[in-house]
Amino acid sequence: MTRPVATLTRKGARRRRGGHPWIYRSDIARAPEAPSGAIVDLRDASGRGLGRAAWSEKSLISLRAVPLAPDEDADAGWLRLVDAALDRRAQRPPCTRLVNADADGLPGLVIDRFGAGVSLQALTPAAFSRLDAVVAHIAARLSPTVIALRNDSRIAGLEGLPDDKRLLLGDDARVEAPVGALTWAFDLLEGQKTGGFLDQLENHRLAAEFARGDCLDCFTYEGGFALQMAAAGRPVIAVDSSAPALERLAGHAARNGLAVEALEANVFDLLRVYEREGRTFDTIVLDPPPFARNRKAIEPATRAYKEINLRAFKLLRPGGRLITASCSAHMSRNGFEAAVLSAAADAGVWAQIIHRRGAPPDHPVLLTAPETDYLKALFVQVV
């Protein structure tokens, strides 16, 4: 049986030979005669093979490379890649990303484990069309008590997929799981992303060791940094503009017997108030939502990162410590670090980078796709 073929333009072929897994619609000379979700062969204009890719008829990213062998069955190969991703994370903690989409060779497929619960996103036609097989495979291999589908993402719409959020296994989406020495409650249907953020967990724990004295945790959300610092005996003020998030923080704190002062406020406004009042702290954490959601937003995002870091530096006592992060995929590491450097210079502080951090090993970065290196974090000491 002849397999469907996508022929790439010269530009598309050059991009694919460079290793990037994404091929845009404008870089396709001849589209494959295949339904969305099919695994197709890639060819250049001369007919030379360029590997295999998942086809998405409606997306601007029309082809996403999949590392299958030339003659490998697509469906069996997809499950082989799932197994390989699980094997690489066999020794990870109970709350772990099990499959990280393109970085694991499985475009659109995200699988997160929260203790006995598993939450999935299938945000490309290739991932969505194989969802039943993946769910059955995960259920057999991991024996979770809960499996949730979280396709309530704008990406699903861009791919022509339904907005779909439901339980695939179990009756209750709420699970409890250990996060370091703490016990955390996750709602796999109503929590952010797939039920909670896993990419900062190791940075949360490092913050508990790094923090000193009075701590201010800005953009705290449910208190990931704040609660780990509180567990280490630090007095913490945790700030967020979301009242529901702060309510969940209070629940986490009560569950673990911790005290955190939660404050509902706009962080930018609050930092200005604290500066006018002469308020200072020994440790400040800045973990904002993404300021640059597309390339056009990089310039205003850079200004925003500089502003909050400048104000933080001004609020730090001598010898203070700053933990500052960016989860903007379009903001490069160099760009983010330059904004923090500029803030330190304008604040007139002597600042040392003690740790350069990113996402943990369960969120691998694909070497040829810089977009997958989205999380940047700096642990800074002010002399």
N, C-alpha and C positions, 0 to 999 in steps of 0.2 A: 504494500500500500504506500502510495506516494505521500510524503508529509508536506504540509503547507510551508511555503517559503515567503519570507519578506526580503525584498531587495532594498539595500540602503544606498543613499546618495554617497558621493565621495566624502562629504563632511561627516555623515553618519558612520560610514565605514572607518574613517580615521578616529572618530570618537570611540567606537567600539574597540578598535585595535589598541587604543590607549588604556583600555581596561574599565572605562566607566560603564556601569550596568544599564544606564537609561538612554533610550533612543527616543527623540521627540518626533512628533508627527511630521514636522517639516523636513526631517532627515530620512524619510522613507520614499524611495523612488517608486516602489510597487508594493502595495499592501498585500498581505496574505489573504487567500480565500479560505477563511476559517472563522469560527465563532469566537467572540471575546472569551478569554480564558484559556484558549488553546496554546500549547507549546509549539512554536514554529522554528524552522531553521532560518538562520540569518545568512545572507549572501551579499557580496559586493557586486558592482556592475559587471565584473568579469566572471561571476559565478563562484568565486572562492568563498569557502565557508568561514563564518565568523561566530560559530557557536549556536546556541539555542536560546530562545527568549519567550517570555509570556506575553501574549498579545492582548491589548486592550483597545477596542475599537473607538471608545468615546473619550478616552483620556488624552491630554496633551502629551503625556509620557506614554507613548503608544506601545513601546516594547521595553521589557525589563529582563535583562539577561538572567538565566538560570544555569548553574554549573552542572549540567547533566552530560553524561557521556554521549557520543554521537549516536549510538544505537540503543540507548537506554529507554525503556518504557517510561513515558512522562509521569504517569500516576504513581508507579512504583518508585521512580526516582524522587518524586516529591516527598514520599514517606521516608525514603532513605535519608534525605536531607533533614527531615524532622528528627529522625533518630540520631543523626550525627550531632545536631544541635543539643539534644537532650543529654547525650553522652558527654559532651564538652562541659556540661554544667552539673554533672552527677554529684560533685562535692560542694555545691553552692549551698548557702543558707536556705531556710524554709521559704523566705520571700525572695523570689528570683525571677528575672526574665529568662524564659526557656527558649524562646525563638525571637530573634531580632530582625525580622523582615529581610531586606536586601543584604544586610551584613552577613546573614546566615544562608544566603542564596535562595531565600523564599520570599519573593517580593509580595508585600501586602500582608503577610502573615506575622502577627505578634501574639505570643502566648506568654502570659505571666502567671506565676504560681504565688498564691498567698496562703501558705500553710496547706490546709486540706482543700482549698478552693483553687480553681483554675479559671482564668478569664482570657478570652480570645478576641482578636480583631482579624477580619479577613477582608482587607480593603482594596483588593484588586480582583478582577474577574477570575484570574487563575487561582487565587486563594479561596475565593467564595465558592467556586464550583467544586472544590475539593474539600469543603468544610466538613461534610458528613464523615468522610473517610478519616480526616485528621482527628475529629472529635472521638470517633470510635477507637482510633489508635491511642490517643492520649488517655482515654478512659481505661483501656486495657493495660496500658503500661504503668500509669501513675495511680490508679484507683482513687481519684478525687471524690469528695462527697458533693461538690458543687462544680458545675461548669457553666460559665456565663458567656454570652456573645455580646460584644460591645461595638457594634457597627454603627453607633450613633455619632458619626463623625462626618464633617463636611467632605472629607476625602472620599467617602463612599459615594456621595452624590456626584463628585467630579468623575468618578469611574463608572457612573451609570448603575450603581448598586442601591438597593433599598436601605433606608434608615432603619436599622434592626437592632433592638436591644431586648434580650430575653434570656431566661434560664434554659439551658439545654439539658441540665441534670440537676436534680435536687429541688427542694421547695423553698429554701431560704438563701438569699444572696449574701447574707451577713456572715462573715467568718472572723475568727480571732486567730492571730498568729504571732509568734515571737519576732521582734525586731531588735536584735542585739539582746540586751538584758530586759527590755520592755515588752509588754504585751499590747498589741495594736489591734484595733477593730477596723475591718475593711467591709465596705458595701460594694460588691462586685457589679451591681446594676446602677447604683447612684453615685458612687465615688468617681473622682476625676480619672480621665483616661480609661484604664481597664479596671479601676477600683481603687487605685492609689498610685503614688509616685514611687518607683523603685530605684530610679537612677541616682538619687542622692543619698541612699541609705548608708553607704560606706563613708561619705563625707559627713553625714550627721554624726556618726560614731567618732570620727577623727576630731570633729568640732568639740566633743565632750572633753577630749584630751588637750586640745589647743586653747580653749577658752580660759580666761582669767577674770576674776572679780565680777563686777556688775555687767550683765549682758543685755543687749538689745537685739532682738531677732525681728528683722523687717521682712515683710511679705511672708509671714510665717506659715500661712495656709493652715494646716492642721497641727503645726508645731513640731515638725520633724527635727529641726535643729534645736528649738527651744527645749523640748522635753529631754533630749539627750544631754543638753548642758545642765538642765535642772537635776537630772539623775546623778550628775557628777558633783552636785552640791552648789551650783551657781545660782544666784538670784537672777531671774530672767523676766524682762518685759517682752511680750510677743505681740506684734502689731500686724493687723491685716484689715482690709476694707470689707471683708465678707463676714457678716455676723454668723451665718450657718457654719462656715469653716471654724470660727472661733468656738462655737458650741461643740463641735466635734473635738477640738483641742481640749476643751474642758473635760469632755468624756474620757479622752485618753489619759489626761492628767489624773483624774479621779481613779481610773482603773489601775494606775500604777502608783498611787499614793504620793503624787508630786504636786508641788505648788508652782504655778506660773501665773503672772499677772497678764491677762489678755486685754488688749486695747484695740477697739475698732476705730480705725483712722486711716486717712490717706497718708501713705508713707512720706511722699514729697512734702506735704504740708506739715506733717509732724516734725520732720527733721528741721524745717525752717523754724518752727516754734521752739524746739529744743536749743537751736543755735542762738536764738534771741534771748532765751532764758539762761544761757550759760550752762546748760545741762551737759554732763559728760558721762562716758562709760568706759569700762576697761575692754570690752569686747562688743563688736557690732557685726551682725550677719546681714548681708544683702543677697536675697535669693528671689529676684523679681520674676514675673512672667515674661515671656519673650517680648522684647521691645521691637525687634526686627522680624516681622512675619513674612516679609518679602524683600527682595533686593532694593527696591525703591525706598524702603524704610531704614536702610543702614545709616544714613547721615543723621536723621533725627534720633535714631536709637543710640548712636554714639554720643550725642549730646546728653541724652537721658542717663546713660551709664556714667558719663563723667559727672553729671550733677549729683546723683545720689552718692557716688563715691567721694566727691569733694566734700559734701556735707558730712558724710561719715567720718572722714579723716579729721574734720574740724571738731567733731564731737568726741574723739578718742583722747583719753588721758595719755600723758607720757608713758611709753612702754605698752600702749594699748595694742589690741589685735583686731584685724579686720578679716572676715571671711566674705568674699564677694564672688558672685556667680553670674553667668549668663547661659540661658538655655536657648538662645536664638541661633538656629542653624545657619542663618545667613551672615551672622557676625563671626568673622574669623578669630582665631586665637590671638593673632597679632593685633587685630583691630581692637579687641576687647582689652588686651593688656595695655595697649597704647592709651586707651581712654582712662584706665586706672592710673597709669603712670602720669598722665597729664593732670589728673585730679590731685595726686600726691604732690606734684610740683607746685600747683596753684595753692595748695594748702600749706606749703612750706614745711613738709614733714620729710624725715629721713625714713624711708620705708623699705623693708626687706621682704622679698618673696621667700617664704619658708617652704611652701608646698605648691606645686602646680598640679591640679587635679582635673579629672574628667569623670565620665561615667565609669562604673565598675566593669569587671571583665565579662559579666553577663550581658552587657550592652556593647558588643564589639564594634569597632570602627572598620569599615571596608576601606582598605588602603587607597583604592582608586576612586573612591566616592567621598570627597571631603565633606559633603553634606551630612554624612552619618556621624561626623565628629562635632556634634551640636552642643554638648555640655562642657562649659569651661568654668573652673573654679580656682581662685587664688586664696591662699592662706598667708596673710601679710602681717608682719611685725613692724610696729612703729618704734623707732629707737628714741 
